[in-house]
Amino acid sequence: MAKKPLDGVKVLDLTRVLAGPYCTMVLKNLGAEIIKVERPVTGDDSRAYGPYVNGESMYFTSINRGKKSITIDLKSEEGKKVLTGLIKECDVIVENYKPGTMEKLGFGYEDIKKINPEIIYAAMSGFGHTGPYSKRPAYDMIVQGMGGVMSITGEPGGKPVRVGTSIGDITAGIFGAIGILAALYEKKGTKDEGQKVDVAMLDCQLAILENAIAKYSATGVVPGPLGAKHPSIAPFEAYKTADSYIILACGNDKLWAKFCNLVGKPEWIEDPRFVTNADRSSNLNELSPMMEEIFMTKTTDEWLDLLIGAGLPAGPINTVDRIFKDPQVAARHMLIEAEQPNAGKVTVAGNPIKLSSVPMEEEVPTDPAPGLGEHTAEILREYLGMDDAAVEEYVNKFNVR
């Protein structure tokens, strides 16, 4: 197996559901060892989320592959003692509780850095550890709404809709991983102390608003939903074809001219409504129906052959089943098959971070997601040096098998 960048980094993972587990999944893909701390009996909430295969949650499996699970009752004295021991042995601790929860348990950052001054403490929460909303609970769609993303998503005049994937959680997980990597780099290069990484889901939604913030700041105009149109580039949208839809993205005037010549409309190049990108964007209500009239004359596949053959940026709107058959997806190892006890072979997303030092087939751990508390005995022995009698007593007390 190839050496990975985070080989040897030990991460104590107190997270559940999505934002935190997604963060530690990124770290695991990069080589870190993840010790997943779960509640006895019930474990991570997402173990109860479908879809299921033979009783196994595919939701849980998809983001917890290769992690080790230990059950700890954080409210018990035994549990606090075990957690303290693990904190001493780990490089990073990650949690996504509501702010204040870890402090009540006696494991806030100020407490933890007394146990291990070098540890990096990463916290992901709805609104962060400062500010008037800090103690509020949050879920993905709440921050999508509050962060402005839902206000620019969907069709003009339509009901508010969430983005089809949980970007409130996922962006927090990604930014959390980036923060941890930055803290590890600083610790290695400039100092021996750890630090706190505080990532708020709401902050992350603002961070990805890009054009919407720029537009309002520059013009005072409040952006709204545009459907499949781009707010400042044209033509750059989805068009109906004879059998489905196609996306054409002409990001500059040269590409626009190439398209016009390809479809037999050279006069559009000099049309004062469409000469520059600014002209086309200003006259999009006139341009879009003219474009769609042309696209309706052929099927999506026919258009793709023509457009891609001419070097124009274009693509279909794939349904998930078509992604499974896409040769580019296959070539980049972005769908991985792994064995999961009870469920058999499952397909999960690959690692989008391609490193020249790591072969593609080794980028993602194919070890299964752990059973609840599956590695409790192993972790107690390896990290805390507990003998067989003490391990057995702990396992029996917390119903771990």
C-alpha positions in Angstrom: 0.0 0.0 0.0 1.2 3.5 -0.8 2.0 5.9 2.0 -0.6 8.6 2.4 -0.1 12.2 3.6 -1.9 11.7 6.9 -0.4 8.2 7.7 0.3 8.2 11.5 -2.2 11.0 12.3 -4.7 9.8 14.9 -8.1 11.4 15.0 -10.6 11.1 17.8 -14.0 11.4 16.1 -16.9 12.4 18.4 -19.1 13.4 15.5 -22.4 12.0 14.2 -24.8 12.2 11.2 -23.1 14.1 8.3 -21.0 17.3 8.7 -18.5 15.8 11.2 -18.4 12.3 9.7 -17.9 13.8 6.3 -14.9 15.7 7.6 -13.3 12.6 9.2 -14.1 10.6 6.0 -11.9 13.2 4.1 -9.2 12.7 6.6 -9.5 8.9 6.5 -9.2 9.0 2.7 -5.9 10.9 3.2 -4.5 8.3 5.5 -5.5 9.3 9.0 -6.7 6.7 11.6 -10.2 7.5 12.8 -11.4 6.4 16.2 -15.2 6.9 16.1 -16.7 7.4 19.5 -20.4 6.4 19.7 -23.1 6.2 22.3 -23.7 2.8 23.7 -26.8 0.9 22.3 -27.8 3.5 19.6 -24.6 4.8 18.3 -24.4 7.5 15.5 -27.9 8.8 14.7 -27.3 8.0 11.1 -27.3 4.3 11.8 -31.1 4.7 11.9 -31.2 6.4 8.5 -32.1 4.6 5.3 -31.8 3.2 2.7 -31.0 -0.2 4.2 -29.6 -3.4 2.8 -30.2 -6.4 5.0 -30.4 -4.1 8.0 -27.3 -2.1 7.2 -27.7 1.7 6.8 -26.2 2.7 3.5 -26.3 6.3 4.7 -24.0 5.5 7.6 -21.8 3.1 5.5 -21.2 5.7 2.8 -19.3 8.1 5.0 -17.9 5.9 7.8 -15.8 3.3 5.8 -12.6 2.2 7.4 -13.2 4.0 10.7 -12.9 2.2 14.1 -15.9 2.3 16.5 -15.7 2.5 20.2 -18.7 3.0 22.5 -18.3 5.4 25.3 -20.9 6.8 27.7 -19.5 10.3 28.0 -21.7 11.0 31.1 -20.2 8.2 33.1 -17.0 8.3 35.1 -15.7 5.3 33.3 -16.4 6.9 29.9 -14.8 10.1 30.9 -11.7 8.3 32.0 -11.5 6.4 28.7 -12.0 9.5 26.7 -9.3 11.3 28.7 -6.9 8.5 27.9 -7.7 8.7 24.2 -7.2 12.5 24.1 -3.7 12.0 25.4 -2.9 9.6 22.5 -4.5 11.5 19.6 -3.4 14.3 17.4 -6.9 15.7 16.5 -10.3 15.6 18.1 -13.4 16.4 16.0 -16.9 17.1 17.4 -20.1 18.5 16.0 -22.2 19.0 19.1 -24.1 22.2 19.8 -21.7 24.7 21.4 -21.6 24.3 25.1 -22.2 20.6 25.1 -18.6 19.6 25.4 -18.0 22.2 28.1 -20.9 20.6 30.2 -19.2 17.2 29.8 -15.9 18.7 31.0 -14.3 18.4 27.6 -14.4 21.9 26.1 -11.3 23.1 24.3 -9.9 24.7 27.5 -10.3 21.4 29.3 -8.9 19.3 26.5 -5.7 21.4 26.0 -4.8 20.8 29.6 -4.9 17.1 28.9 -3.0 17.3 25.6 -1.6 20.8 24.8 -0.6 19.6 21.3 -4.1 18.4 20.2 -6.0 20.1 17.5 -9.6 20.6 18.5 -12.0 20.9 15.6 -15.6 21.9 16.2 -18.4 22.0 13.5 -21.7 23.4 14.5 -24.7 25.3 12.9 -23.6 28.8 13.9 -20.1 28.5 15.4 -18.9 29.0 18.9 -19.4 32.8 18.9 -22.2 35.2 18.1 -25.9 35.5 19.1 -27.0 32.4 17.3 -24.3 30.2 18.7 -26.4 28.0 21.0 -29.2 27.4 18.4 -29.6 23.9 17.0 -29.3 23.6 13.2 -29.8 21.2 10.3 -28.7 21.4 6.7 -31.8 23.0 5.3 -31.9 25.6 8.0 -28.5 26.9 7.1 -29.2 26.6 3.4 -32.2 28.9 4.0 -30.5 31.3 6.4 -27.3 31.5 4.4 -29.1 32.7 1.3 -28.5 29.6 -0.9 -32.2 28.7 -1.1 -33.1 32.3 -2.1 -31.1 31.9 -5.4 -32.1 28.2 -6.0 -35.0 27.1 -8.2 -37.1 28.7 -10.8 -38.1 32.4 -10.8 -41.3 32.9 -8.9 -41.3 29.3 -7.7 -41.4 27.9 -4.1 -38.1 27.9 -2.2 -36.2 24.6 -2.8 -33.1 23.2 -1.1 -30.1 22.2 -3.1 -30.5 18.5 -4.0 -27.5 17.5 -1.9 -26.8 18.4 1.8 -24.4 21.2 1.1 -24.9 22.8 4.5 -23.4 19.8 6.1 -21.0 18.8 3.4 -19.3 22.2 3.0 -18.8 22.4 6.8 -17.2 19.0 6.6 -14.9 20.1 3.8 -14.0 23.4 5.4 -13.5 21.6 8.7 -11.0 19.2 7.0 -9.2 22.2 5.4 -9.0 23.9 8.8 -7.6 20.7 10.5 -5.0 20.3 7.7 -3.9 24.0 8.1 -3.6 23.5 11.9 -1.5 20.3 11.4 0.7 22.2 9.0 1.2 25.1 11.4 1.9 22.8 14.3 4.5 20.9 12.4 6.2 24.0 10.9 6.1 26.7 13.6 5.0 25.4 17.0 4.2 22.4 19.2 0.9 23.6 20.5 -2.4 22.7 19.0 -5.3 25.0 18.4 -9.1 25.2 18.0 -10.7 25.1 14.6 -14.2 26.6 14.7 -16.4 26.0 11.6 -20.0 27.1 11.3 -22.4 25.7 8.7 -23.9 29.1 8.2 -20.5 30.7 7.6 -19.8 28.0 4.9 -23.0 28.8 3.1 -22.0 32.5 2.8 -18.5 31.4 1.7 -20.0 29.7 -1.4 -22.5 32.4 -2.4 -19.8 33.9 -4.7 -21.6 35.9 -7.4 -24.6 36.7 -5.3 -22.5 38.6 -2.7 -20.6 40.3 -5.5 -23.8 41.3 -7.3 -25.6 42.8 -4.3 -22.5 44.6 -3.1 -21.9 46.1 -6.5 -25.4 46.9 -7.6 -27.7 46.8 -4.5 -29.9 44.4 -6.5 -31.1 41.4 -4.4 -30.3 38.3 -6.4 -33.1 35.8 -6.9 -33.5 32.3 -8.4 -32.6 31.9 -12.1 -33.4 28.3 -12.7 -30.6 26.8 -14.9 -29.3 30.2 -16.0 -26.0 31.8 -14.9 -26.4 35.2 -13.2 -23.6 36.9 -15.2 -22.5 34.7 -18.2 -24.5 34.0 -21.3 -25.2 31.7 -23.0 -24.7 29.6 -19.9 -27.7 27.5 -19.1 -29.7 24.3 -19.7 -31.7 24.1 -23.0 -34.5 21.8 -24.0 -33.6 19.5 -26.9 -35.7 17.1 -29.0 -35.5 14.5 -26.2 -34.1 15.9 -23.0 -31.9 18.8 -21.9 -28.4 20.0 -22.6 -26.1 22.5 -21.0 -24.1 24.9 -23.1 -21.5 27.2 -21.4 -20.0 29.9 -23.5 -17.7 31.6 -21.1 -16.3 34.2 -23.5 -17.0 35.9 -26.8 -14.7 33.6 -28.8 -16.8 30.5 -27.7 -20.0 32.4 -28.5 -18.7 33.2 -32.1 -17.7 29.5 -32.6 -21.2 28.4 -31.5 -22.9 30.9 -33.8 -20.9 29.7 -36.8 -21.5 26.1 -35.9 -25.3 26.5 -35.9 -25.4 28.7 -39.0 -26.2 31.9 -37.2 -23.1 34.1 -38.0 -25.3 37.2 -37.9 -25.8 36.8 -34.2 -22.1 37.6 -33.7 -22.6 41.2 -34.8 -26.1 41.6 -33.5 -25.9 44.6 -31.1 -27.9 42.6 -28.5 -25.4 39.8 -28.3 -21.9 41.3 -29.2 -20.4 41.0 -25.7 -21.1 38.9 -22.7 -22.6 41.9 -21.0 -24.9 42.5 -24.0 -26.0 38.9 -24.0 -26.6 38.8 -20.3 -28.7 42.0 -20.5 -30.8 40.6 -23.3 -31.1 37.0 -22.0 -34.9 37.0 -22.3 -34.6 37.5 -26.0 -31.6 35.2 -26.5 -32.8 32.1 -24.5 -35.9 31.3 -26.7 -33.8 31.8 -29.8 -31.3 29.3 -28.5 -33.9 26.8 -27.5 -35.6 26.9 -30.9 -32.3 25.7 -32.4 -31.6 23.1 -29.7 -35.1 21.6 -30.2 -34.1 20.5 -33.7 -31.8 17.6 -32.5 -31.5 15.2 -29.6 -29.1 15.7 -26.8 -26.7 13.1 -28.0 -26.7 14.6 -31.5 -25.9 18.0 -30.0 -23.2 16.7 -27.8 -21.4 15.2 -30.8 -21.5 18.5 -32.6 -20.7 20.8 -29.7 -17.9 18.7 -28.1 -16.5 18.0 -31.6 -16.3 21.7 -32.1 -14.5 22.3 -28.8 -17.5 23.9 -27.1 -18.2 23.3 -23.4 -21.3 21.2 -23.2 -22.8 18.3 -21.3 -25.9 16.4 -20.5 -27.9 16.5 -17.3 -27.2 13.0 -16.1 -29.5 11.1 -13.8 -27.7 9.0 -11.1 -28.0 5.8 -13.1 -26.2 7.4 -16.0 -23.3 8.5 -13.7 -22.8 4.8 -12.9 -22.2 4.1 -16.6 -20.1 7.2 -17.4 -16.6 6.3 -18.7 -15.0 9.4 -17.2 -16.4 8.6 -13.8 -15.0 5.0 -14.1 -11.6 6.3 -15.3 -11.2 8.5 -12.3 -12.3 5.8 -9.8 -15.1 7.9 -8.5 -17.4 5.0 -7.8 -15.8 2.4 -5.6 -17.1 -1.1 -4.7 -16.6 -2.2 -1.1 -17.7 -5.2 1.0 -20.0 -4.5 3.9 -21.0 -7.3 6.4 -24.6 -8.3 5.9 -25.0 -6.0 2.9 -22.4 -7.5 0.6 -21.0 -5.3 -2.1 -21.9 -1.7 -1.9 -21.0 1.2 -4.1 -19.7 4.5 -2.6 -18.2 7.7 -3.9 -14.5 7.8 -4.6 -11.9 10.4 -3.5 -11.9 13.5 -5.6 -8.4 14.4 -4.3 -6.0 12.8 -6.7 -2.4 12.6 -5.5 0.4 11.5 -7.7 1.9 9.5 -4.8 -1.2 7.4 -4.3 -2.5 5.0 -6.9 -6.2 5.6 -7.7 -7.2 2.1 -6.6 -5.8 2.9 -3.1 -7.3 6.4 -2.6 -10.3 5.2 -0.7 -10.3 2.6 2.1 -12.3 -0.5 1.1 -12.6 -1.6 4.7 -16.2 -1.7 5.8 -18.0 0.8 8.0 -17.7 -0.5 11.6 -20.3 -2.2 13.6 -21.4 -0.3 16.7 -18.5 -0.7 19.2 -16.8 -3.2 17.0 -13.3 -2.0 17.9 -13.9 -1.2 21.5 -11.7 -4.0 23.0 -9.0 -3.4 20.4 -8.8 0.4 21.2 -8.8 -0.1 24.9 -5.9 -2.5 24.7 -3.9 -0.7 22.1 -4.3 2.9 23.2 -4.9 2.6 26.9 -3.0 -0.6 27.7 -6.0 -2.2 29.5 -5.6 -5.8 30.4 -8.1 -8.5 29.4 -10.1 -8.4 32.7 -10.5 -4.6 32.5 -11.6 -4.8 28.9 -14.1 -7.5 29.6 -15.6 -5.6 32.5 -15.9 -2.4 30.3 -17.4 -4.4 27.4 -20.0 -6.1 29.6 -20.9 -2.8 31.4 -21.6 -1.0 28.2 -23.3 -3.9 26.3 -20.5 -3.9 23.7 -20.0 -7.0 21.5 
